[in-house]
Amino acid sequence: MSTGFMRRTRSAHETRLLERARCVLPAGARSPTPSPEYAMVVKEASGSRIRDLSGNEYIDYLMGSGPLLLGHAHPEVTAAVQQAASRGSSYLMLNENAVQLAEKVVATVPCAEQVCFNSTGSESTFFAMRLARAYRKRDKILKFEGGFHGMNDYALMSNQWTQQTVDFPQAVANSAGIPQGVVQDMLVAPFYDLERTVDIINAHADELAGVIVEPLQRTITPQPGFLEGLREITTERDIPLIFDEVVTGYRLALGGAQAYYGVTPDLTALCKGIASGYPISVLCGRQDLMQLTDPAGLGTSTYVAQTGTFSNNPISTSAALASINVLEREGTYEALFAKGNRLMHALDRIFDEAGIAVQICGEAPAFQVWFSEDPIVDFRSMARADHAMNNRFTELLLDRGIVKAHEKFFISLAHSDEDLDYTVAAFESAIGEL
Ligand SMILES: Cc1ncc(COP(=O)(O)O)c(C=O)c1O
């Protein structure tokens, strides 16, 4: 990228494609901000950069919403995928890569004694909750307000898109079409309030099948002692604790948030960090729970059906093995954290100098700026932040050749010192115009 800031342009071809998309795709373009002016059609991406159809190039901190921990089209991952693709794309049956990958997950993720594969994060959180229900022979699952666990009916409850809050532990469906019975089978607790959570668990222990939590909820770090307390009460009550590490797995550490925060759950869903954007997710955990998916149990009251046509496909498993191979190298996480920390500190300084109150939340590999005077500790404080200002900041960065998600900056190993220098200069300029 040259010196000075880019000037975004939009070609007639990209404009036409966006119009055509609106006719056939109800969601239209999935842009980083609600404004149609900032919609784009991506042409290609490599390393830290993404290019749209009009030829604009951006430094990408959206990173496919998290999976591109190594950057786009990492050469070692691409080579592994190309080789695998020449041997066929999907067998349903076992392949050597899948065994190697399962062994790798067991070796790296603290709770993983056994593993099963799915294609998306939503499937793995869905199967984790099903396993907990089968083990406990009870139906209700407790989640936290503002936590996101994907698109399955049980998961899509009281998440960060909730418009109207209700009293705990009642759940709110975040989509039309979710059966009322499912809403009633979900309980919701406040993230950051261990005492209240323990009270809800104790009050509902006889009907509770499991507790699911994002250990780093969006970009809200857990209060010291919160995950430990959750571990303690769920162990005491023999209620499976599920960590949704779809984002944090392999991103905060090789062993994910459970290694980083030092609390081991019973089950974990992993997804985005594992395979550089190729579709695969992992459900892993305690052997006695995972064993419930053994088809030899078919017909028994505890057998849990868990399969998928594309699960363990050789292309995604080869991408995952190649990705983990890179992540295992010495210095990987130090480098990732150093990059994120540099941007977090720069934002802190520049907003402070500008006299704009913000809260910089999260961990260095995935963080966010919230426009708020008050600390962001849970969903309700996050909802009170100034989201219009956040959208404007995102747009001002897009004008300067920086793409970020509304909700997060995702750091990758591909972000170079030059990218970070440019980004800090873009922050200075964008914040100056806010
Ligand atoms: C924490 C978390 N869990 C689950 C999911 C769902 O994953 P997927 O989109 O692969 O279904 C997401 C997706 O963003 C997520 O952030």
The ligand as an ORCA input file, in Angstrom:
! r2SCAN-3c Opt
* xyz 0 1
  C     -18.460    -17.904     19.714
  C     -19.149    -18.426     18.481
  N     -19.806    -19.598     18.541
  C     -20.405    -20.134     17.458
  C     -20.378    -19.503     16.245
  C     -21.043    -20.119     15.045
  O     -20.087    -20.591     14.156
  P     -20.476    -20.832     12.619
  O     -20.739    -19.483     12.015
  O     -19.276    -21.521     12.040
  O     -21.671    -21.705     12.612
  C     -19.706    -18.272     16.123
  C     -19.658    -17.555     14.836
  O     -19.284    -16.431     14.727
  C     -19.084    -17.714     17.275
  O     -18.457    -16.531     17.232
*
